[in-house]
Protein backbone atom coordinates (compact mmCIF):
# COMPACT_ATOMS: atom_id res chain seq x y z
CA UNK A 1 0.00 0.00 0.00
CA UNK A 2 2.85 2.40 0.89
CA UNK A 3 4.54 1.69 -2.39
CA UNK A 4 1.40 2.63 -4.32
CA UNK A 5 1.07 5.91 -2.40
CA UNK A 6 4.74 6.81 -3.04
CA UNK A 7 4.36 5.94 -6.70
CA UNK A 8 1.24 8.12 -6.91
CA UNK A 9 3.07 11.02 -5.26
CA UNK A 10 6.00 10.67 -7.67
CA UNK A 11 3.66 10.61 -10.64
CA UNK A 12 1.75 13.61 -9.28
CA UNK A 13 5.00 15.55 -8.76
CA UNK A 14 6.19 14.69 -12.25
CA UNK A 15 2.89 15.88 -13.68
CA UNK A 16 3.19 19.19 -11.83
CA UNK A 17 6.70 19.75 -13.16
CA UNK A 18 5.54 18.96 -16.68
CA UNK A 19 2.56 21.29 -16.29
CA UNK A 20 4.76 24.10 -15.01
CA UNK A 21 7.22 23.63 -17.86
CA UNK A 22 4.39 23.57 -20.37
CA UNK A 23 2.92 26.75 -18.88
CA UNK A 24 6.30 28.53 -19.03
CA UNK A 25 6.74 27.45 -22.65
CA UNK A 26 3.22 28.67 -23.46
CA UNK A 27 3.93 32.08 -21.93
CA UNK A 28 7.19 32.43 -23.86
CA UNK A 29 5.51 31.41 -27.11
CA UNK A 30 2.64 33.84 -26.48
CA UNK A 31 5.02 36.77 -25.96
CA UNK A 32 7.08 35.72 -28.99
CA UNK A 33 4.10 35.48 -31.33
CA UNK A 34 2.45 38.67 -30.02
CA UNK A 35 5.73 40.53 -30.36
CA UNK A 36 6.15 39.37 -33.95
CA UNK A 37 2.55 40.13 -34.93
CA UNK A 38 2.64 43.49 -33.20
CA UNK A 39 5.73 44.43 -35.16
CA UNK A 40 4.25 43.74 -38.57
CA UNK A 41 2.94 46.78 -40.40
CA UNK A 42 0.97 46.79 -43.67
CA UNK A 43 3.36 46.39 -46.56
CA UNK A 44 6.25 45.22 -44.40
CA UNK A 45 7.91 41.89 -44.94
CA UNK A 46 9.05 39.60 -42.18
CA UNK A 47 12.66 40.63 -42.87
CA UNK A 48 11.94 44.17 -41.64
CA UNK A 49 10.74 43.12 -38.20
CA UNK A 50 12.49 44.70 -35.19
CA UNK A 51 13.28 41.19 -33.96
CA UNK A 52 15.69 40.78 -36.87
CA UNK A 53 17.40 44.01 -35.81
CA UNK A 54 17.70 43.00 -32.16
CA UNK A 55 21.46 42.62 -32.45
CA UNK A 56 21.68 46.31 -33.32
CA UNK A 57 19.56 47.36 -30.35
CA UNK A 58 21.04 44.98 -27.78
CA UNK A 59 22.96 46.74 -25.04
CA UNK A 60 26.65 46.01 -24.65
CA UNK A 61 26.33 45.01 -21.02
CA UNK A 62 23.75 42.35 -21.97
CA UNK A 63 26.25 40.79 -24.35
CA UNK A 64 28.81 40.75 -21.55
CA UNK A 65 26.28 38.95 -19.37
CA UNK A 66 25.59 36.33 -22.04
CA UNK A 67 29.31 35.60 -22.39
CA UNK A 68 29.70 35.78 -18.62
CA UNK A 69 27.48 32.74 -18.19
CA UNK A 70 30.26 30.76 -19.84
CA UNK A 71 33.27 32.77 -18.65
CA UNK A 72 32.90 34.65 -15.36
CA UNK A 73 35.84 36.87 -16.26
CA UNK A 74 33.56 38.89 -18.56
CA UNK A 75 31.04 39.36 -15.76
CA UNK A 76 33.77 40.89 -13.63
CA UNK A 77 34.81 43.17 -16.50
CA UNK A 78 31.27 44.46 -16.71
CA UNK A 79 31.37 45.31 -13.01
CA UNK A 80 28.23 43.33 -12.27
CA UNK A 81 28.39 39.97 -10.65
CA UNK A 82 24.70 39.18 -10.89
CA UNK A 83 23.17 37.61 -13.95
CA UNK A 84 20.13 39.31 -15.53
CA UNK A 85 16.74 38.09 -14.38
CA UNK A 86 15.25 35.59 -16.82
CA UNK A 87 11.94 37.47 -16.71
CA UNK A 88 13.59 40.71 -17.84
CA UNK A 89 15.59 38.84 -20.47
CA UNK A 90 12.62 37.09 -22.09
CA UNK A 91 10.32 40.14 -21.91
CA UNK A 92 13.01 42.30 -23.46
CA UNK A 93 13.87 39.92 -26.30
CA UNK A 94 10.40 38.69 -27.20
CA UNK A 95 8.03 41.53 -26.23
CA UNK A 96 10.36 44.56 -26.20
CA UNK A 97 9.32 45.30 -22.61
CA UNK A 98 11.77 46.64 -20.05
CA UNK A 99 10.53 46.26 -16.47
CA UNK A 100 12.89 49.06 -15.42
CA UNK A 101 11.22 51.46 -17.86
CA UNK A 102 7.41 51.60 -17.45
CA UNK A 103 7.04 53.51 -20.74
CA UNK A 104 7.74 50.29 -22.63
CA UNK A 105 4.47 48.80 -21.35
CA UNK A 106 2.43 51.55 -23.03
CA UNK A 107 4.69 53.16 -25.58
CA UNK A 108 3.54 51.11 -28.54
CA UNK A 109 -0.12 51.16 -27.57
CA UNK A 110 -0.82 54.88 -27.04
CA UNK A 111 -0.77 57.12 -30.16
CA UNK A 112 1.51 60.12 -29.78
CA UNK A 113 3.33 58.68 -26.78
CA UNK A 114 6.42 60.64 -27.85
CA UNK A 115 8.44 60.04 -24.68
CA UNK A 116 8.81 56.43 -25.81
CA UNK A 117 11.21 57.72 -28.47
CA UNK A 118 13.51 59.30 -25.86
CA UNK A 119 16.09 57.72 -23.62
CA UNK A 120 18.10 59.16 -20.76
CA UNK A 121 21.76 58.56 -21.56
CA UNK A 122 23.10 60.53 -18.60
CA UNK A 123 20.71 61.56 -15.83
CA UNK A 124 21.32 64.85 -14.09
CA UNK A 125 20.09 65.74 -10.62
CA UNK A 126 16.35 65.01 -10.33
CA UNK A 127 15.99 63.80 -13.93
CA UNK A 128 13.81 60.78 -14.66
CA UNK A 129 11.35 59.60 -17.29
CA UNK A 130 8.54 61.74 -15.84
CA UNK A 131 10.29 65.06 -16.41
CA UNK A 132 12.28 64.67 -19.61
CA UNK A 133 12.37 67.71 -21.93
CA UNK A 134 9.12 68.29 -23.80
CA UNK A 135 8.64 69.78 -27.24
CA UNK A 136 5.06 70.93 -27.78
CA UNK A 137 3.81 72.74 -30.87
CA UNK A 138 2.08 76.07 -30.25
CA UNK A 139 -1.62 76.49 -31.07
CA UNK A 140 -2.16 77.59 -34.67
CA UNK A 141 -3.24 81.13 -33.76
CA UNK A 142 -0.03 81.53 -31.72
CA UNK A 143 2.13 80.18 -34.54
CA UNK A 144 0.48 82.62 -36.95
CA UNK A 145 1.07 85.42 -34.40
CA UNK A 146 -2.63 86.33 -34.64
CA UNK A 147 -3.21 86.32 -30.88
CA UNK A 148 0.10 87.03 -29.14
CA UNK A 149 0.08 87.88 -25.46
CA UNK A 150 0.87 91.41 -24.36
CA UNK A 151 4.36 91.77 -22.90
CA UNK A 152 5.22 92.61 -19.30
CA UNK A 153 8.23 92.89 -16.96
CA UNK A 154 10.43 94.03 -19.83
CA UNK A 155 12.41 96.31 -17.51
CA UNK A 156 13.46 93.20 -15.56
CA UNK A 157 15.28 91.72 -18.57
CA UNK A 158 19.01 92.34 -17.98
CA UNK A 159 21.10 93.62 -20.87
CA UNK A 160 23.79 91.23 -22.12
CA UNK A 161 27.07 91.92 -20.38
CA UNK A 162 30.61 90.66 -20.33
CA UNK A 163 31.38 88.66 -17.21
CA UNK A 164 35.10 89.07 -17.73
CA UNK A 165 36.44 92.62 -17.83
CA UNK A 166 39.88 91.80 -19.27
CA UNK A 167 40.23 91.27 -23.04
CA UNK A 168 40.83 87.66 -24.06
CA UNK A 169 44.45 86.59 -24.23
CA UNK A 170 43.72 84.36 -27.24
CA UNK A 171 41.12 84.30 -29.97
CA UNK A 172 39.70 81.74 -32.36
CA UNK A 173 36.58 81.56 -34.46
CA UNK A 174 34.44 78.64 -33.72
CA UNK A 175 30.78 78.71 -32.52
CA UNK A 176 27.52 79.09 -34.42
CA UNK A 177 24.32 79.55 -32.40
CA UNK A 178 20.86 79.27 -33.95
CA UNK A 179 17.23 78.67 -32.93
CA UNK A 180 15.05 76.05 -34.64
CA UNK A 181 12.12 77.05 -32.40
CA UNK A 182 12.96 80.73 -32.32
CA UNK A 183 9.69 81.95 -30.76
CA UNK A 184 9.82 79.77 -27.65
CA UNK A 185 9.26 82.26 -24.86
CA UNK A 186 8.90 82.50 -21.07
CA UNK A 187 5.65 83.05 -19.16
CA UNK A 188 6.96 85.76 -16.75
CA UNK A 189 7.04 88.15 -19.75
CA UNK A 190 3.68 87.19 -21.29
CA UNK A 191 0.84 89.04 -19.62
CA UNK A 192 -2.08 86.85 -18.61
CA UNK A 193 -0.59 83.63 -20.00
CA UNK A 194 -0.31 80.57 -17.75
CA UNK A 195 -0.54 77.75 -20.31
CA UNK A 196 2.96 76.37 -21.17
CA UNK A 197 1.72 75.52 -24.69
CA UNK A 198 1.11 79.22 -25.32
CA UNK A 199 4.56 80.39 -24.20
CA UNK A 200 5.54 81.68 -27.64
CA UNK A 201 6.19 85.23 -28.81
CA UNK A 202 7.64 86.92 -31.89
CA UNK A 203 9.59 89.59 -29.94
CA UNK A 204 10.57 88.30 -26.50
CA UNK A 205 11.80 84.75 -26.83
CA UNK A 206 14.72 82.35 -26.60
CA UNK A 207 16.74 84.28 -29.20
CA UNK A 208 17.62 86.85 -26.51
CA UNK A 209 19.87 84.19 -25.01
CA UNK A 210 22.07 84.28 -28.07
CA UNK A 211 23.28 87.76 -27.15
CA UNK A 212 24.41 86.68 -23.68
CA UNK A 213 26.06 83.52 -24.98
CA UNK A 214 27.95 85.51 -27.61
CA UNK A 215 29.18 88.07 -25.07
CA UNK A 216 30.25 85.39 -22.61
CA UNK A 217 31.98 83.16 -25.15
CA UNK A 218 33.81 86.04 -26.81
CA UNK A 219 34.98 87.26 -23.41
CA UNK A 220 36.79 83.91 -23.31
CA UNK A 221 38.29 84.33 -26.77
CA UNK A 222 35.83 82.20 -28.76
CA UNK A 223 34.45 83.94 -31.84
CA UNK A 224 30.69 83.38 -31.87
CA UNK A 225 28.08 83.94 -34.57
CA UNK A 226 24.39 84.16 -33.62
CA UNK A 227 21.71 83.63 -36.25
CA UNK A 228 18.22 84.87 -35.33
CA UNK A 229 16.42 83.84 -38.50
CA UNK A 230 12.68 83.79 -37.83
CA UNK A 231 12.15 80.09 -38.56
CA UNK A 232 8.51 80.31 -37.45
CA UNK A 233 7.82 83.10 -39.96
CA UNK A 234 9.45 81.08 -42.74
CA UNK A 235 7.23 78.10 -41.91
CA UNK A 236 4.09 80.24 -42.04
CA UNK A 237 5.11 81.87 -45.33
CA UNK A 238 5.76 78.47 -46.88
CA UNK A 239 2.60 76.88 -45.48
CA UNK A 240 4.62 74.37 -43.45
CA UNK A 241 3.80 72.89 -40.06
CA UNK A 242 5.74 73.33 -36.83
CA UNK A 243 7.22 69.85 -37.27
CA UNK A 244 9.22 71.16 -40.25
CA UNK A 245 11.21 73.55 -38.04
CA UNK A 246 14.41 71.50 -38.19
CA UNK A 247 14.29 71.18 -41.95
CA UNK A 248 13.96 74.95 -42.19
CA UNK A 249 16.77 75.67 -39.73
CA UNK A 250 18.89 73.12 -41.60
CA UNK A 251 19.16 75.61 -44.45
CA UNK A 252 20.47 78.21 -41.99
CA UNK A 253 23.17 75.87 -40.71
CA UNK A 254 24.24 74.72 -44.16
CA UNK A 255 24.53 78.30 -45.39
CA UNK A 256 26.62 79.25 -42.33
CA UNK A 257 28.93 76.28 -42.89
CA UNK A 258 29.40 77.21 -46.55
CA UNK A 259 30.02 80.86 -45.70
CA UNK A 260 32.46 80.36 -42.83
CA UNK A 261 34.77 77.35 -42.89
CA UNK A 262 36.16 78.26 -39.47
CA UNK A 263 32.98 77.34 -37.64
CA UNK A 264 33.65 74.30 -35.45
CA UNK A 265 30.64 73.95 -33.12
CA UNK A 266 26.91 74.29 -33.75
CA UNK A 267 24.47 74.91 -30.88
CA UNK A 268 20.70 74.87 -31.32
CA UNK A 269 19.16 76.74 -28.35
CA UNK A 270 15.67 75.82 -27.10
CA UNK A 271 13.34 76.26 -24.14
CA UNK A 272 11.71 73.31 -22.36
CA UNK A 273 7.99 73.19 -21.57
CA UNK A 274 8.39 71.91 -17.99
CA UNK A 275 7.61 74.06 -14.97
CA UNK A 276 9.98 75.81 -12.60
CA UNK A 277 10.44 73.03 -10.06
CA UNK A 278 12.05 70.85 -12.74
CA UNK A 279 14.01 73.58 -14.53
CA UNK A 280 15.56 75.68 -11.76
CA UNK A 281 18.60 75.21 -9.55
CA UNK A 282 19.97 77.41 -6.76
CA UNK A 283 23.79 77.44 -6.67
CA UNK A 284 25.64 79.50 -4.05
CA UNK A 285 22.48 81.43 -3.28
CA UNK A 286 21.75 82.34 -6.92
CA UNK A 287 18.98 80.92 -9.07
CA UNK A 288 19.89 79.34 -12.42
CA UNK A 289 17.81 77.90 -15.27
CA UNK A 290 18.79 74.26 -15.63
CA UNK A 291 20.25 72.96 -18.89
CA UNK A 292 19.36 69.77 -20.74
CA UNK A 293 21.18 68.28 -23.74
CA UNK A 294 19.37 66.48 -26.55
CA UNK A 295 21.20 64.26 -29.03
CA UNK A 296 19.64 62.73 -32.14
CA UNK A 297 20.37 59.03 -32.37
CA UNK A 298 19.80 58.75 -36.11
CA UNK A 299 22.82 60.45 -37.60
CA UNK A 300 26.34 59.29 -38.52
CA UNK A 301 27.92 61.68 -36.00
CA UNK A 302 25.82 60.41 -33.10
CA UNK A 303 28.73 59.04 -31.07
CA UNK A 304 30.87 62.15 -31.52
CA UNK A 305 28.00 64.50 -30.64
CA UNK A 306 27.21 62.39 -27.60
CA UNK A 307 30.84 62.53 -26.51
CA UNK A 308 30.75 66.34 -26.69
CA UNK A 309 27.54 66.51 -24.64
CA UNK A 310 28.93 64.12 -22.03
CA UNK A 311 32.06 66.20 -21.59
CA UNK A 312 30.10 69.45 -21.19
CA UNK A 313 27.78 67.72 -18.71
CA UNK A 314 30.78 66.47 -16.76
CA UNK A 315 32.29 69.95 -16.55
CA UNK A 316 28.96 71.44 -15.46
CA UNK A 317 28.65 68.83 -12.73
CA UNK A 318 32.15 69.71 -11.57
CA UNK A 319 31.79 73.51 -11.58
CA UNK A 320 28.02 74.01 -11.24
CA UNK A 321 26.65 70.89 -9.50
CA UNK A 322 23.02 70.18 -10.36
CA UNK A 323 22.78 72.68 -13.21
CA UNK A 324 22.66 70.01 -15.93
CA UNK A 325 19.52 67.90 -16.21
CA UNK A 326 21.52 65.39 -18.21
CA UNK A 327 21.62 64.06 -21.77
CA UNK A 328 18.63 62.67 -23.64
CA UNK A 329 18.82 60.55 -26.79
CA UNK A 330 15.93 60.86 -29.23
CA UNK A 331 15.26 58.50 -32.10
CA UNK A 332 12.37 56.68 -33.69
CA UNK A 333 9.24 57.45 -35.67
CA UNK A 334 7.89 59.96 -33.15
CA UNK A 335 10.80 62.40 -33.26
CA UNK A 336 13.19 64.13 -35.66
CA UNK A 337 16.10 61.85 -34.76
CA UNK A 338 18.74 64.12 -36.32
CA UNK A 339 18.22 67.74 -35.18
CA UNK A 340 20.70 68.77 -37.91
CA UNK A 341 23.44 67.02 -35.95
CA UNK A 342 24.21 64.89 -38.98
CA UNK A 343 25.83 68.02 -40.46
CA UNK A 344 28.65 68.07 -37.91
CA UNK A 345 30.29 65.92 -35.27
CA UNK A 346 30.29 68.97 -32.96
CA UNK A 347 26.58 69.75 -32.85
CA UNK A 348 24.30 69.76 -29.82
CA UNK A 349 20.82 70.91 -28.86
CA UNK A 350 20.54 72.69 -25.49
CA UNK A 351 17.30 73.29 -23.60
CA UNK A 352 17.61 76.47 -21.53
CA UNK A 353 15.29 76.36 -18.54
CA UNK A 354 11.53 76.05 -18.82
CA UNK A 355 8.48 78.23 -19.36
CA UNK A 356 8.70 79.82 -15.87
CA UNK A 357 12.33 80.89 -15.85
CA UNK A 358 13.46 84.52 -16.02
CA UNK A 359 16.21 86.02 -18.14
CA UNK A 360 18.16 86.75 -14.99
CA UNK A 361 18.29 83.00 -14.35
CA UNK A 362 18.79 82.19 -18.02
CA UNK A 363 21.71 84.59 -18.45
CA UNK A 364 23.48 83.08 -15.45
CA UNK A 365 23.13 79.68 -17.09
CA UNK A 366 24.42 81.08 -20.38
CA UNK A 367 27.52 82.33 -18.55
CA UNK A 368 27.95 78.96 -16.84
CA UNK A 369 27.68 77.10 -20.16
CA UNK A 370 30.16 79.48 -21.77
CA UNK A 371 32.52 78.99 -18.83
CA UNK A 372 32.72 75.20 -19.12
CA UNK A 373 32.46 75.20 -22.90
CA UNK A 374 35.53 77.45 -23.10
CA UNK A 375 37.46 74.97 -20.95
CA UNK A 376 36.50 72.18 -23.34
CA UNK A 377 37.13 74.31 -26.44
CA UNK A 378 40.65 75.37 -25.53
CA UNK A 379 41.59 71.93 -24.27
CA UNK A 380 40.47 70.39 -27.56
CA UNK A 381 42.33 73.11 -29.44
CA UNK A 382 45.56 72.43 -27.55
CA UNK A 383 45.29 68.73 -28.39
CA UNK A 384 44.61 69.30 -32.09
CA UNK A 385 47.06 72.19 -32.53
CA UNK A 386 49.75 71.92 -29.84
CA UNK A 387 51.98 74.93 -29.47
CA UNK A 388 55.55 73.99 -30.39
CA UNK A 389 58.05 74.51 -27.61
CA UNK A 390 61.10 76.75 -28.31
CA UNK A 391 64.28 74.83 -28.88
CA UNK A 392 67.73 75.65 -27.54
CA UNK A 393 70.02 76.53 -30.48
CA UNK A 394 73.46 76.63 -28.83
C-alpha positions, -999 to +999 in steps of 0.1 A: +000+000+000+029+024+009+045+017-024+014+026-043+011+059-024+047+068-030+044+059-067+012+081-069+031+110-053+060+107-077+037+106-106+018+136-093+050+156-088+062+147-122+029+159-137+032+192-118+067+198-132+055+190-167+026+213-163+048+241-150+072+236-179+044+236-204+029+267-189+063+285-190+067+274-226+032+287-235+039+321-219+072+324-239+055+314-271+026+338-265+050+368-260+071+357-290+041+355-313+024+387-300+057+405-304+061+394-340+025+401-349+026+435-332+057+444-352+043+437-386+029+468-404+010+468-437+034+464-466+063+452-444+079+419-449+091+396-422+127+406-429+119+442-416+107+431-382+125+447-352+133+412-340+157+408-369+174+440-358+177+430-322+215+426-324+217+463-333+196+474-303+210+450-278+230+467-250+266+460-247+263+450-210+237+423-220+262+408-243+288+408-215+263+390-194+256+363-220+293+356-224+297+358-186+275+327-182+303+308-198+333+328-187+329+346-154+358+369-163+336+389-186+310+394-158+338+409-136+348+432-165+313+445-167+314+453-130+282+433-123+284+400-107+247+392-109+232+376-139+201+393-155+167+381-144+153+356-168+119+375-167+136+407-178+156+388-205+126+371-221+103+401-219+130+423-235+139+399-263+104+387-272+080+415-262+104+446-262+093+453-226+118+466-200+105+463-165+129+491-154+112+515-179+074+516-175+070+535-207+077+503-226+045+488-214+024+516-230+047+532-256+035+511-285-001+512-276-008+549-270-008+571-302+015+601-298+033+587-268+064+606-278+084+600-247+088+564-258+112+577-285+135+593-259+161+577-236+181+592-208+218+586-216+231+605-186+207+616-158+213+648-141+201+657-106+164+650-103+160+638-139+138+608-147+113+596-173+085+617-158+103+651-164+123+647-196+124+677-219+091+683-238+086+698-272+051+709-278+038+727-309+021+761-302-016+765-311-022+776-347-032+811-338+000+815-317+021+802-345+005+826-370+011+854-344-026+863-346-032+863-309+001+870-291+001+879-255+009+914-244+044+918-229+052+926-193+082+929-170+104+940-198+124+963-175+135+932-156+153+917-186+190+923-180+211+936-209+238+912-221+271+919-204+306+907-203+314+887-172+351+891-177+364+926-178+399+918-193+402+913-230+408+877-241+445+866-242+437+844-272+411+843-300+397+817-324+366+816-345+344+786-337+308+787-325+275+791-344+243+795-324+209+793-339+172+787-329+151+761-346+121+771-324+130+807-323+097+819-308+098+798-277+093+823-249+089+825-211+057+831-192+070+858-168+070+882-198+037+872-213+008+890-196-021+869-186-006+836-200-003+806-177-005+778-203+030+764-212+017+755-247+011+792-253+046+804-242+055+817-276+062+852-288+076+869-319+096+896-299+106+883-265+118+847-268+147+823-266+167+843-292+176+869-265+199+842-250+221+843-281+233+878-272+244+867-237+261+835-250+279+855-276+292+881-251+302+854-226+320+832-252+338+860-268+350+873-234+368+839-233+383+843-268+358+822-288+344+839-318+307+834-319+281+839-346+244+842-336+217+836-363+182+849-353+164+838-385+127+838-378+121+801-386+085+803-374+078+831-400+095+811-427+072+781-419+041+802-420+051+819-453+058+785-469+026+769-455+046+744-435+038+729-401+057+733-368+072+699-373+092+712-403+112+735-380+144+715-382+143+712-420+140+750-422+168+757-397+189+731-416+192+756-444+205+782-420+232+759-407+242+747-442+245+783-454+266+792-423+289+763-429+294+772-466+300+809-457+325+804-428+348+773-429+362+783-395+330+773-376+336+743-354+306+739-331+269+743-338+245+749-309+207+749-313+192+767-284+157+758-271+133+763-241+117+733-224+080+732-216+084+719-180+076+741-150+100+758-126+104+730-101+121+709-127+140+736-145+156+757-118+186+752-095+200+774-068+238+774-067+256+795-041+225+814-033+218+823-069+190+809-091+199+793-124+178+779-153+188+743-156+203+730-189+194+698-207+212+683-237+194+665-266+212+643-290+196+627-321+204+590-324+198+588-361+228+604-376+263+593-385+279+617-360+258+604-331+287+590-311+309+621-315+280+645-306+272+624-276+308+625-265+308+663-267+275+665-246+289+641-220+321+662-216+301+694-212+278+677-187+308+665-168+323+700-166+290+714-155+287+688-127+322+697-116+318+735-116+280+740-112+267+709-095+230+702-104+228+727-132+227+700-159+195+679-162+215+654-182+216+641-218+186+627-236+188+606-268+159+609-292+153+585-321+124+567-337+092+574-357+079+600-332+108+624-333+132+641-357+161+618-348+187+641-363+182+677-352+207+688-379+234+670-359+242+649-390+258+680-405+287+681-379+303+659-353+303+690-330+266+698-329+243+698-298+208+709-289+205+727-255+173+733-236+176+765-215+153+764-185+115+761-188+085+782-194+087+798-159+123+809-159+135+845-160+162+860-181+182+868-150+183+830-144+188+822-180+217+846-185+235+831-155+231+797-171+244+811-204+275+823-185+280+790-168+277+771-202+302+795-218+325+790-188+327+752-191+325+752-229+355+775-231+375+750-209+365+722-233+371+743-264+407+754-255+416+719-243+405+704-276+423+731-294+456+724-275+453+687-284+446+693-321+471+722-325+497+719-298+520+749-295+556+740-304+581+745-276+611+768-283+643+748-289+677+756-275+700+765-305+735+766-288 
